[in-house]
Structures are given as structure tokens and as C-alpha cells.
Amino acid sequence: MKVRRACRGFTLIEITVVVLIIVIVLGIVGVNLEPDRNSAVREEAQRLAFLLHTAQQEAVLQGKVLAVALQAQGYSFVMLNDKNEFKPMPDDEIFRARSLPPNISISAIDIEGAAENEAPRLVILPTGELPAFIVTFSRDSAHWQVVGTETGEITARVAPAVKT
């Protein structure tokens, strides 16, 4: 009598399919874990755009002149007081001074009508109006801009490529 022996184990095809699935899953996880070099610059530009929009609304609600003082490594919100001096906004968590993360800087500031010899300050009137402006955030080859128009629209966008 022949005794038939049961086959045990996996076929080569089954093992190959399992290894292929594992490689695909690890590849997807690896891509998602690798930080996007543009994301930090994009987030900073979007944060400033959001804060400027919020400051517009705050200026209208309070009926006060607000401004944003811009430096290469950060920015701060200030308010015009009764003595016509810009002073930091007291105890305000939203409009607190902000430093940029390492390797990110404000590389260019263009504010319509701003004097060249003064520190850059973007003034927001009690009507919510502000001058046209472009603030460029940079990190290595990643550049994002916050753009404001005369109509009060504020957007964050990828900076256009510079032609050489």
C-alpha cells in the first residue's frame, strides 16, 4: 500500500507574493516618514497668512491700528497706542512674537509704499485695509510667499521661480 504523504510548507510563489507585499508596505511607510523639505516653509507661510487675516479682523473689531514687525528670523505683532507708538500686544497668545524654526528665514520683504531705510512694518488699519505686500520665506531651495493685495486678500503660495 502506498501511503500518500501530505505536502507541508509554502510554495515559492506564495513566499514571493508575501515578500513583495512587505516591500510595498515598507516603501509606503518610508515615503510617509521622510519629511518634506518644503513642508516647514509652507507651514510658516500659511501660519503668517492666517495670523495676518486674524489681525485684520482684530483691527476692525477693536478699531485700532495693528502692525507686524518683520525680521529675518521672525515677526511680532504690535498695536498703536494713545501716544502714537507701536507697542507689543500685551498678554496675547495669538499675536505673540514668533521666531522661525532653524534654517528658515524671511528672505525678502516688499511692502508697497514702505520707506527703504525703516524696519519693515506691515500696518493694518482699523478698516482692515493694508498695503500690497510680498513676504518670502526660504529654506535652502524651498521658497514660499505670503501675498497681500490692496483688496485685503492674503494668500500663501509657492514663490515663482527666479529667472537667471
C-alpha positions as CSV (number, residue, x, y, z in Angstrom):
1,M,0.0,0.0,0.0
2,K,1.1,3.4,-0.9
3,V,0.8,6.0,1.8
4,R,0.4,9.4,0.5
5,R,2.4,11.9,2.3
6,A,0.8,15.4,2.9
7,C,2.8,18.3,1.5
8,R,3.8,20.8,4.0
9,G,5.2,24.3,3.6
10,F,4.7,27.2,1.2
11,T,5.3,27.3,-2.5
12,L,7.9,29.6,-4.0
13,I,5.0,31.8,-5.5
14,E,3.4,32.2,-2.1
15,I,6.6,33.3,-0.5
16,T,7.4,35.7,-3.3
17,V,3.9,37.3,-3.1
18,V,4.3,37.8,0.7
19,V,7.8,39.3,0.3
20,L,6.5,41.7,-2.4
21,I,3.6,42.9,-0.2
22,I,6.1,43.5,2.7
23,V,8.4,45.5,0.4
24,I,5.5,47.7,-0.9
25,V,4.2,48.4,2.6
26,L,7.7,49.3,3.8
27,G,8.2,51.6,0.8
28,I,4.9,53.4,1.5
29,V,5.8,53.8,5.2
30,G,9.3,55.0,4.3
31,V,8.0,57.7,2.0
32,N,5.4,58.9,4.6
33,L,8.0,59.1,7.3
34,E,10.5,61.1,5.3
35,P,9.9,64.8,6.0
36,D,9.1,67.0,3.1
37,R,11.7,69.8,2.9
38,N,9.1,72.2,1.6
39,S,6.5,71.5,4.4
40,A,8.2,73.5,7.1
41,V,8.5,76.6,4.9
42,R,4.9,76.1,3.6
43,E,3.6,75.8,7.2
44,E,5.4,79.1,8.3
45,A,4.0,80.9,5.3
46,Q,0.5,79.6,5.9
47,R,0.8,80.5,9.6
48,L,1.7,84.1,8.8
49,A,-1.1,84.4,6.3
50,F,-3.6,83.1,8.8
51,L,-2.3,85.4,11.5
52,L,-2.5,88.4,9.2
53,H,-6.1,87.6,8.3
54,T,-6.9,87.3,12.0
55,A,-5.1,90.6,12.7
56,Q,-7.2,92.2,10.0
57,Q,-10.4,91.1,11.8
58,E,-9.0,92.1,15.2
59,A,-8.1,95.6,13.9
60,V,-11.7,96.0,12.7
61,L,-13.2,94.7,15.9
62,Q,-11.1,96.8,18.2
63,G,-11.0,99.9,15.9
64,K,-7.2,100.1,16.4
65,V,-4.2,100.2,14.2
66,L,-2.1,97.0,14.3
67,A,1.2,96.2,12.6
68,V,3.5,93.3,12.0
69,A,7.2,94.0,12.5
70,L,9.2,91.7,10.2
71,Q,12.7,90.5,10.8
72,A,14.8,87.8,9.1
73,Q,14.3,85.3,11.9
74,G,10.8,86.1,13.0
75,Y,8.0,88.6,13.4
76,S,5.9,90.2,16.1
77,F,2.5,92.0,16.2
78,V,2.3,95.5,17.7
79,M,-0.5,97.9,18.3
80,L,-0.5,101.7,18.0
81,N,-1.1,103.2,21.5
82,D,-2.6,106.6,22.5
83,K,0.9,108.2,22.3
84,N,1.2,107.1,18.6
85,E,3.8,104.5,19.5
86,F,3.8,100.9,18.3
87,K,3.9,98.6,21.4
88,P,3.7,94.8,21.7
89,M,0.2,93.5,22.2
90,P,0.0,92.6,26.0
91,D,-0.7,89.1,27.0
92,D,-2.0,87.9,23.7
93,E,-1.2,84.3,22.9
94,I,-2.3,84.6,19.3
95,F,-0.4,87.7,18.4
96,R,2.8,86.8,20.4
97,A,6.2,87.3,18.9
98,R,7.3,84.4,16.8
99,S,10.7,83.1,15.9
100,L,11.2,81.0,12.8
101,P,12.5,77.4,13.0
102,P,16.2,76.8,12.3
103,N,17.2,77.1,8.7
104,I,14.0,79.0,7.8
105,S,14.2,82.8,7.3
106,I,12.3,85.7,5.8
107,S,14.5,86.3,2.8
108,A,12.6,89.1,1.1
109,I,10.0,91.7,2.2
110,D,8.3,94.0,-0.3
111,I,5.7,96.4,1.2
112,E,4.1,98.9,-1.1
113,G,4.8,102.5,0.0
114,A,7.3,101.4,2.8
115,A,10.4,103.5,3.3
116,E,13.6,101.8,2.4
117,N,15.5,103.0,5.4
118,E,12.9,101.9,8.1
119,A,12.5,98.5,9.6
120,P,9.8,96.6,7.7
121,R,6.4,97.0,9.3
122,L,3.1,95.9,7.7
123,V,0.4,98.3,9.0
124,I,-3.2,97.1,9.3
125,L,-5.7,99.9,9.6
126,P,-9.0,99.8,11.7
127,T,-10.9,99.3,8.4
128,G,-8.9,96.1,7.8
129,E,-7.0,97.7,4.9
130,L,-3.3,97.0,4.4
131,P,-0.9,97.8,1.7
132,A,0.0,95.3,-1.1
133,F,2.9,93.2,0.1
134,I,5.0,90.1,-0.5
135,V,6.9,88.3,2.3
136,T,9.2,85.4,1.1
137,F,10.1,82.5,3.4
138,S,13.1,80.5,2.4
139,R,14.9,77.3,3.4
140,D,17.6,76.1,1.1
141,S,15.9,75.8,-2.3
142,A,12.4,76.0,-0.9
143,H,10.6,79.4,-1.2
144,W,7.1,80.3,-0.2
145,Q,5.4,83.7,-0.3
146,V,2.7,85.4,1.7
147,V,1.0,87.8,-0.7
148,G,-1.4,90.6,0.2
149,T,-3.4,92.7,-2.2
150,E,-5.0,96.1,-2.0
151,T,-8.4,94.4,-1.6
152,G,-7.3,92.8,1.6
153,E,-6.9,89.3,0.2
154,I,-4.0,87.4,1.9
155,T,-2.7,84.1,0.4
156,A,0.3,81.8,0.8
157,R,1.8,80.3,-2.3
158,V,4.9,78.7,-3.8
159,A,7.3,81.5,-4.8
160,P,7.7,81.8,-8.6
161,A,11.0,80.5,-10.0
162,V,13.6,83.2,-10.4
163,K,14.8,83.6,-14.0
164,T,18.6,83.9,-14.4
